[in-house]
Amino acid sequence: MGLFSRLKNAIFPKKGTSEGTRPAKQVPLPILNDTAKASTDIQKEEKGTSERSTFDHEKECREIVKTWRQTGISLQALTPKDALYSGQESTERGAISLDHKAKSLNAGVWLSRHLMYASSYTDFSSTIESHQIQSKGLFETSPHRNIEVILFAKGAPHPSGQPRYIDSVASDLYIAQQWPRLLAILCETNPEFRNVSGHLRECDKFTSEIWLHEPDELNVTRYLDVSHEKHTDRVSRYGSGNLNSELLAKAGLFPQNEVPAYTPPTTQDDAPSLPCEGTSPKP
């Protein structure tokens, strides 16, 4: 082979040779951080996460905890005698499990001492559009043991102390997903809160808000499928925001002399969903 030919092959290698065009390097997709882990684990995973690498979750959570301390927090006990209500909605048809959002969104479970306030959440979601809702249910629950929660002072701002969204996530959901980190930060100076299961905002206007990290803290005593109607229909029947409406709603939806049988939805392997049975101990 002449000198010219050798130079030509060196500059323009033939296709199919080891010197030819190589396939592009395969770059693995980033793995989103698992916010259900402890605070230190989350920090490690976020270092390798490209989508949220610019948002400082540690700083944000410290600001939230700072707001909690400034506005005032204390410990509040919830007992098996407390009736707690939860309104749930789903994009799938059929019976709803109390823990379905905890599993799909790492969102824990929202409840209220007040049935009509809980009822409003059957038609409201920060993660799905109202037209996507296919099934709705009302749960009557109670803790299966004595548990403690953070009690925010009356008149305190939203637990996030921030606007409706934090890093493009609804503030309620953000706090739920960052709960292990928030609790770890709080316990750095307030170790008495280390065993709390969630938080509570009491209100004189029949709008108490309770959030628990683990739905399996609860026994589901009764369940009512309300997929056929809207919350506004129940407001038309019972009213809302006062003691009389609460009494009417409880008598109409969950009458004391009638206890509807509750069958927990099953998992894919047909095993009962333990959080709805209320028999699982807290991990």
N, C-alpha and C positions, 0 to 999 in steps of 0.2 A: 504494500500500500504506500502510495507516495506521500510526501510530506504534506501536500495540500489536502489530501483526503483525510489524513490523520488529524489535522487542525480542524477541518470541517466537522468531523465526528465528535471532537472534543467540545466544540462550541455548540453544535446542534445535535445532541445525542438522539439516536433513533428511539421511537416509541417501543415499549416492550422490553427494553434493556434495563439493567439495574441503575443506569444513569438517567433513565427517562423520567417522565412525570410521575411523581408520587402522590398518593391520595392525601387529602387534607387531614391533619391530625384531629382525632375525635376528642372533643372537650366535654367532659362529663357535665351534666346539668347540675346547677347548685342545689343543695339540699336545704330546704327552709328549716329554720330553727324550731325546735319543739318547746313551746313556751310552758308546757306542763312540768318541765324539769325544775330542779332547784336553781336558785339564782346563779350560782357559779357555773353550773352546767350550761345554762342559757348563754352566758357571756362567751364561753368557749365556742359554742356552735355558731354564734352570730359573727365571729371573726371570719368564718368561711362562707358567709352568706352574702351574695352579691346584691340581692334585691333590697335588703334593709341595712346595709352596712353604713349608711350615712345617718341613720337615726340612732340616737343614744338612749336605749331603753333604761339603762341603769340610772342615768341622770334624770330622766322623766319620772321614773318610779320613786326616786328620792324626793323629788318635788311633790309628788302626790302624798307620800308619807308625811312630809313636812306640813302639808295642809291639814292632814288628819290631826297631827299633834297640836297645831295652832288653834283649830276649831274645837278641839276637845273630844276625846274618845274614852270609853270605859268598857268594862265587861258586862255582858248581859247573858243570863241563862235562859235557854229554851228547854222545856220539859215535855214528856209524853202527853201531858194534859193540854198542851197548846195545839189548837187547830190552826193549821196553815194551809192556805189555798194557792193553787198555781193554775194559770191559764196557759195552755200550750197550743201551738199550731204546727202543721207539717205540710210539706209539699207532696206527701204520699197519702194515698187513701187508706182507711182502716184505723184500727185502734192505735193510740199514741202511747209510747213509753215515756215515763217521767224523765228518764235519763237520755233521751235521744239527742238533745242539744249538747249535753255534756260529752257524749261520744263523738258527735260529728263536728262540733265547734270548740270543744274544750271550754264550754261556757258555764259549767255548773248548772244551778237551777235557781230561778227567781220565784219568790213566793210573797204572800201578803197575809196579814191577819184578817184582812177584809176581802170578802168574797167578790163583791162587785168591782173592786179595783183589780183583783186578779183576773176577773172576767174580761176586762178590757184588753188583756194581752192575747186573747184568742184571735183578735183581728189586727194585731200589731206585731211587727218584727223589724229589727234593724238590719236583717240580713236577707230577707226575701220580700218581694212585692206582694201586695194584698191579693192580686189576681192569681198568684201562684199557690195560694193556700188551698189545700184539698181536704184537710181534716182538722178538726178543732176539738179540744177536750178540756174539761175542768176537773181538777184533782183536789180532793180533801185529804190532807196528810197530817202526820204528827211525828215528832222525833221519836225514835225507838229507844232513846236513852237521853239523859241530861247532856246537853251540849252548851258550849259558850260561843258567843259571837261578839264582834266589835260593835258597840253601840255608839253611833255618832250623836253629837249633841243636837238638841232640837234647834231648828233653824240653820243648821250647818249646810254648806253648799253641797252640790253633787260630790260623791266620794272621789271623783277624779280631780275636782277642783279646776277643770279645764273645759273648753268648749265641747260640743257634741262629739267631735271626732278627734282622735289622737293618732297620728301617723296613718291616716286614712281608715282607721278602725273605729267603730262606734265606741264611745268612752266606757259604757257598761261592759261591752265585750272585751275591751282592752284590759280593764281591771281584772276581769275573770281570768283571762289568759295569762296575765302577769302575776296572779295571786301568789305563787310560791316565792317569787322575787320580792314582792311587796311585803309579805309576811317576814321574810328573812331580814329585810332592811328594818322593819319596825322592831323586831326582836333584838336588834343590836343594842338598843337603849331601853326597850320595854319588854323584857323576857316574860313578863306575866301574860303576854298575849300568844305565847308559843303554841298553845293547844286550841286556839279558836278555829271554828269551822266555817266562818263566813262573816258577814256584817249585816247590820240592821239600822234602818232609819225609821223611827217612830214619827207619827204625824197625828195631829188632832183632827184632820180632815178625812179620816177613813181611807188614807192612802199609804199605809205603812209598807215599807219595802224591805224584804229579807232576801239575802243571797247566800246560798250554801255552795261550797266547792264540791262536795260529794253528795250526790242524790241518795246514795245508800245510807245516809243518816236518817232517812225518812221511811215511815210506814205509809203506804197508800191505803187509806181506809175506804174511800169511795171515789168513783170515777163516773163522769157524765159526758157522753158524746154530744157535743153541741154543733156539729158540722152543718146542721140544717138551718141555723140561724146566725144572726150577727149580735155582737154585744149590744148594739143600739136597740135591738128587739127586747133584750132583757131589761135595759134601762127603761123602756116604755112600760114594761110590766111592773117593775119593782122600784124604779127610781135609783138614785145613787148619791153617795156623799153624805149620808146621814144614818143614824141608828135605825130608823124605821125601815129604810130600804134594805139595810143589812139583814134585819130580822125577816122581812118578806122574802128576800132572795134565798136565805138559808132554808126557810120553810118550804119554798117552792121548788128549789133545785136539789137540796139535800134534806128532805124531811126526816125528823128524828125517828119516826116510827117506821121508816122504810130504809133499809140498807141494801142498795143494789150490789149484787155480787160483782166482784172485781177480778178479772182474769188478766194477769200481766201479758203483754205481747211477748211472743217468743222470738228468740234469736234465730239465725240461719240454721243452726243445728237443732232447732226445736227445744232448746233448753229454756226454762223460764228466765226472764230478766230479773236478776237478783235485786237490783236497786228498788224495783217496784214491790218486791216481797218484804224488803226491810229487814232481812236476816243477815246481811253481810256486815261484818265488823269493819270499822274504818281502818284503812291500811296505815 
